[in-house]
């Protein structure tokens, strides 16, 4: 039987591997580690990055446990008991506006009642949408999904479109990706099969991101592109603070605030009633922030 300790150790190794790859890709920055303990049980390793090409990034590992807060139990519609949650979460905010923001999370959750499930996903938030790179990103995720089940990609892509949606703006946070939650021993899958899929999602992160970073990190940009980047970062902040369930879960379980909010960019802007110029690259990007776009055509 797959034990939580095995899953936890693999997530620790994933954090190490991703941090090493990102340091090499940036060429200058080094991760600074901040180990922490949660008063209610468990702790984690927050690793923060500031480099030449990655303006601010975080690769977090956590493994926390304790009594499930009543508010979380009601939200998850499960009975009160002890919980255990572990995972790796990543957000990278680049310096160059032509490099996209990327987010990944892979996680495992179990209850003392015997309930367990996996969750996670990868999504991309370009400041400027490039159709060719969007195809590359979505094809890479489809390849991972198709390796495990033909239904995974269409189901998890739609889930990402619906989840990463800034409702009060009526636009998607970016171009989506895949998102999944509550993957357990339903629909004929074993725990080992679910974990194999989650591992492949985690291992897909570095090849995807380093490809996008290499293609764009040295592109020239102007003050106009940088200002647009700050506007898009503002939208990112709005989603994370208003709608993101992971942020809410961390705060409601008395998680470490600094680690939870490491996903926020170093600088962002909110210009009142900001308008893009007609037929501009910025207007094109806004026109593509919609659900259910087939990026593979």
Secondary structure, DSSP 8 states (H G I E B T S, - for coil): ---HHHHHHHHHHHHHHHHHHHHHHHSS---EEEEEE-TTSEEEEEEEE--SSEEEEEEEEEEEEEE--HHHHHHHT--S-EEEEEEEEEEEEESSTTS-EEEEEEEEEEETTS-EEEEEEEEEE-SS--HHHHHHHHHHHHHHHHTT-HHHHHHHHHHHHHHSEETTTTEESSSEEEEEEEE-S-TT--HHHHHHHHHHHHHHHHHHHHHHHHHHTT----HHHHHHHHHHHHHHHHHHHHT-HHHHHHHHTT--HHHHGGGS-SS----TT----TTSHHHHHHHT--TT--TT-
